[in-house]
Amino acid sequence: MTLRTVCIIAVVAFIAGYSPTIYNYVTENIVYTLGEGLSLHPRLLNAVSSFLALIHKYAWHIVAVYALIIAFVIFMENQNPDRTILWLITLVLLPGVGLIIYMIIGPDFHHLKDRKRFKPPKVQNLVHGDYSQDKRYLLGRLLHACSGAELMMHNKVEILIDGDEKFSALKQDLKQAKCYIHMQYFILKDDEIGTEIADLLVDASHRGVKVRVLYDAVGSWKLGRKYIKRLTDAGVMCRSFMPMAFPRLRRKMNFRNHRKIVVIDDKISYTGGLNVGDEYLGKGPLGNWRDTHVRIFGEASGALHKIFLQDWCIRSGEDPAFISEELASQLFDAEDLSFPHLPVVPIQVVPSGIDSTWHSIQQGFLSMIARAKNRVWITTPYLVPGSPIMNALANTALSGVDVRVLIPAAKDHFLVHWASRGNVEPLIRAGVRVYFYEKGFIHSKTVLSDEDICSVGTCNFDVRSLEINFENQLFIYDKNLNHAFAEQFLKDLDDASEVILSEWENRPLWQKILESFGRLYSAQI
């Protein structure tokens, strides 16, 4: 019996025990008079009046205590200064309403407990190994120091540029799974493609494959119980990450798990920008959905699997080491886990989130931008990265590097869209070339630095992804893959229009107002 159950029983017992007293109090103080209806006894009216008078007398004292408590909570949350100032202004100007807004869209009061729950591990003395000999791996040394990410040398990477390519490949791999399927998504929907994936997971479970599914409680708030029940009845283990009450009202809650990971039999894995839903096949209101996912065969799959197991065990209470050993003992062919025959494609799988001391992915992006000598090409659905990355982009462009940023012209989130547009002008004034993708919606998260390093994964260029959400990003040291991503970037530019400063300055006043409002709100995005 859990502590919550004990508390509920105690409250129910208390109410039941005092129900006669409550009944007598109500009957004595609420009087029914024929022809006049219900009325309150003068004694109760006097008590209410006395209470209101007491509140009025000590109103300033109550406000002072309120301000101190809220200020202490915000201080202990250790948010960035912009976000803290925004909340303080809201609370000061709207003392009552501000508290309600804070409780709905701000961090909840489990925030401090969750920070302890995801407390970053102590930094150990790191042996850089492969990183120390080659200057190309200076970025790798940084990421290793920030996150412990190892360099996975032998991999085969397939770039998937939309939902059709991603789901077609994934469905084939799910059908061929022999030992286990571990799947994790921010958004999992009960629609046509969601049902197809569920069918394959049920079939896999029936043939003896161990299936675990982890989905974010807020991102997948529309996912019905019937969908989950069908999976669990078939033996699929399902967990929601950080469940909470009223997810629809609190969709911007902190500590969301934005990762997209599928690992099959310790050798095949998927990650990137695509969740599971019909809209990612271009069937949503935004039409064509351009996204980037990757299918990996090789050592990097093990690193993605490690991230999945850590997230899974937070919810299940299981030991990730025990699960790994159990699965390894059941793999059908241990030789399949040896990858020296694969080409040398060095990859680091970098996790980031509230448990990351250094905001590892953000540090990686900053380093990629700062080290570039020829080009930095970025594709992101949202451009609200905060001052460190904004300054880095401007400085690199001012140094003569070809810096380009591709963002969608369409919007899927109103305030994020206008906040992104609010960051366009300072960049183009510094020489950054900004493009709006116009063929539907682009949701890719890719960064190219010169001709040798590229990055793809789940992390957007917004403060929430870079500093708060749980994310995973691949940093790939390979010229061929860099070239392939660059070719796709140029193809996407064919469906985009470049922002011209003289034209941008003449945009309507109402757009400038919305952009200013978006920038003000961007600390909370």
Secondary structure, 3 states (H helix, E strand, C coil): CCHHHHHHHHHHHHHHHHHHHHHHHHHHHEEEECCCEEEECHHHHHHHHHHHHHHHHCHHHHHHHHHHHHHHHHHHHCCCHHHHHHHHHHHHHCHHHHHHHHHHHCCCCCHHHHHHHCCCCCCCCCCCHHHHCCHHHHHHHHHHHHHCCCCEEEEEEEEEEEHHHHHHHHHHHHHHCCCEEEEEECCECCCHHHHHHHHHHHHHHHCCCEEEEEEECCCCCCCCHHHHHHHHHCCCEEEEECCCCCCCCCCCCCCCECCCEEEECCCEEEEECCCECHHHHCCCCCCCEEEEEEEEEECHHHHHHHHHHHHHHHHHCCCHHHHHHHHHHHCCCHHHHCCCCCCEEEEEEEEECCCCCCCHHHHHHHHHHHHCCCEEEEECCCEECCHHHHHHHHHHHHCCCEEEEEEECCCCCHHHHHHHHHCHHHHHHCCCEEEEECCCEECCCEEEECCCEEEEECCCEEHHHHHHCEEEEEEEECHHHHHHHHHHHHHHHCCEEECCHHHHCCCCHHHHHHHHHHHHHHHHC
